[in-house]
Amino acid sequence: MSLSRAPRAALPAAAAAAVCALALTACGAEGGKSGGGGNSNFVSGSGGVATVAKGERQPVKTLAGETLTGERLDVADLKGKVVVLNVWGSWCGPCRAEAKHLAKVSKETEKDGVEFVGINTRDPEKAPAINFEKDWGIEYPSLYDPNGKLILNGFPKGSLNPQSIPTTIVLDREGKIAARASGGVDEKKLRSMIDPLIAEK
């Protein structure tokens, strides 16, 4: 799949490098053992889900900006809830395949204090992304991150940061990174990431 659509000319070198790294693994196969480098203390579970023990989790950095619908959203305001972050693009085949599962589980877990937030990336225009959400019944908000700056700056080095598109990352109620699935997810995989955090005290 060609990923040359995203504009890169105006990006700083570091941001361009991050976007290129995501492009190399965009819509790739699932992986569970790759991390962000450094001493990460996370383990790979079954089905490509990596998790971090409660006492060793790192807080997510600033993930704030404009949503696809033009509203302001700051993930820090969701502290106290389990937060599911899904990095996606409308052009990505595995993103389409997982969308119905994300939409379903987001509705089912809302009563349990779970919030879903998308991070739409590498869509140069909002319209295809907005249509994607309508087509798949996704009702939760998505931050608009066409150049990958939020992804680059939002996750600490050595954490379970996004390594491919799609990636799903789950934050515990303290806003710390607890689990990551690289590649597409289904309902079973989502539940395996979310349910233990719902149960945490």
C-alpha positions in Angstrom: 0.0 0.0 0.0 1.4 3.4 -0.9 1.6 5.8 2.1 3.0 8.7 0.1 -0.2 10.8 0.6 0.8 12.4 3.9 2.5 15.8 3.6 6.0 15.8 5.1 7.7 18.9 3.8 6.7 21.2 6.6 7.6 18.7 9.4 10.6 19.1 11.7 13.2 16.4 11.1 12.2 14.5 14.3 8.5 14.5 13.5 9.2 13.4 9.9 11.4 10.5 11.2 8.6 9.4 13.5 6.0 9.5 10.7 8.4 7.6 8.4 8.9 5.0 11.1 5.1 4.6 11.4 4.8 4.4 7.6 7.3 1.5 7.5 5.1 -0.5 9.8 1.7 0.9 8.8 -1.0 -1.6 8.3 1.6 -4.3 9.1 1.3 -7.6 10.9 0.7 -7.8 14.6 3.7 -7.8 16.9 3.9 -8.0 20.6 7.5 -7.9 21.5 8.7 -4.6 20.1 8.6 -1.6 22.4 9.8 1.9 22.5 13.4 1.0 23.4 15.1 1.4 26.8 14.4 -0.5 30.0 10.7 -0.9 29.5 9.7 -3.7 32.0 6.8 -4.8 29.9 5.9 -8.3 28.9 4.2 -9.7 25.8 1.0 -11.5 26.2 -0.8 -13.8 23.9 -2.1 -12.5 20.6 0.3 -9.6 20.3 -0.8 -7.7 23.5 2.0 -6.3 25.6 1.3 -5.2 29.2 3.0 -3.4 32.0 2.7 -4.3 35.7 0.8 -1.7 37.7 3.9 -0.4 39.7 6.0 0.0 36.5 3.7 2.0 34.2 4.7 5.3 32.7 2.2 8.2 32.4 1.3 9.3 28.9 2.6 12.8 28.0 0.4 15.5 26.6 -2.2 14.2 24.2 -4.4 17.3 23.5 -5.6 19.0 20.4 -8.5 19.4 18.0 -10.8 16.5 17.2 -12.1 15.7 13.7 -15.2 17.6 14.5 -13.3 20.7 15.6 -13.7 20.4 19.4 -10.8 20.7 21.9 -9.9 17.4 23.7 -7.2 16.7 26.3 -6.8 13.1 27.3 -5.5 14.3 30.8 -9.1 15.4 31.5 -10.1 11.7 31.4 -8.0 10.8 34.4 -10.0 8.5 36.7 -11.3 6.5 33.7 -9.8 3.7 31.7 -8.9 5.2 28.4 -8.5 3.3 25.1 -6.4 5.1 22.5 -6.6 3.9 18.9 -4.2 5.1 16.3 -5.8 4.8 12.9 -6.1 6.2 9.4 -9.0 6.1 6.9 -6.7 4.7 4.2 -5.6 1.7 6.4 -7.2 -1.8 5.6 -6.7 -3.2 9.1 -8.2 -0.1 10.6 -11.4 -0.8 8.6 -11.4 -4.4 9.8 -11.1 -3.5 13.5 -13.5 -0.5 13.4 -16.7 -2.4 14.1 -15.1 -4.1 17.2 -13.9 -0.7 18.5 -17.4 0.8 18.0 -19.1 -2.2 19.8 -16.7 -2.4 22.8 -16.7 1.4 23.3 -20.5 1.3 23.7 -20.5 -1.8 25.9 -17.8 -0.5 28.3 -18.9 3.1 28.8 -20.9 2.1 31.8 -17.7 0.7 33.4 -15.9 4.0 33.2 -14.1 3.4 29.9 -13.5 6.2 27.4 -12.3 5.6 23.8 -10.3 8.2 22.0 -9.1 7.8 18.4 -5.9 9.4 17.1 -6.4 9.9 13.4 -3.1 10.2 11.5 -1.8 10.6 8.0 -5.1 11.7 6.6 -4.2 15.1 5.0 -7.9 16.1 4.9 -10.5 15.5 7.6 -13.4 14.5 5.3 -12.3 10.9 4.6 -11.7 10.3 8.3 -15.1 11.8 9.3 -16.8 9.6 6.6 -14.9 6.5 8.0 -16.3 7.1 11.5 -19.8 7.6 10.1 -19.6 4.4 8.0 -18.4 2.3 10.9 -20.6 3.8 13.6 -17.8 5.2 15.7 -19.3 7.7 18.1 -16.2 8.5 20.3 -14.0 11.4 19.4 -10.7 11.3 17.5 -7.9 13.7 17.8 -6.7 14.9 14.4 -3.0 14.3 14.0 -2.2 14.4 10.3 1.5 14.8 10.7 2.1 12.5 13.7 3.1 15.2 16.1 0.8 14.1 18.9 2.0 10.5 18.5 5.7 11.6 18.5 5.3 13.8 21.6 2.6 12.0 23.5 4.4 8.8 24.6 7.5 8.6 26.7 10.6 6.9 25.3 10.8 3.3 26.5 7.0 3.0 27.0 4.5 1.0 25.0 4.3 3.6 22.3 2.7 3.3 18.9 4.9 1.2 16.6 2.5 0.7 13.7 -0.9 1.8 12.3 -3.2 0.7 13.7 -2.1 0.5 17.3 -4.4 0.4 20.4 -3.0 1.5 23.7 -4.9 1.4 27.0 -4.3 3.8 29.9 -5.2 2.9 33.5 -7.2 5.2 35.7 -4.1 7.2 36.6 -3.4 8.0 33.0 -0.5 5.5 32.8 0.2 3.2 29.8 -0.9 -0.3 30.7 -1.3 -2.3 27.5 -0.6 -2.1 23.8 -1.8 -4.1 20.8 0.0 -3.5 17.5 -2.0 -4.2 14.4 -5.8 -4.7 14.2 -7.8 -5.7 17.2 -11.1 -7.6 17.6 -13.5 -7.8 20.5 -11.7 -10.5 22.3 -8.3 -8.8 22.2 -9.9 -5.5 23.3 -11.5 -7.1 26.3 -8.3 -8.8 27.2 -6.7 -5.4 27.5 -9.6 -3.5 29.1 -11.2 -5.9 31.5 -8.2 -6.3 33.9 -8.0 -2.5 34.2 -11.7 -2.1 34.9 -11.2 -4.6 37.7 -8.1 -2.8 39.2 -8.5 -1.1 42.5 
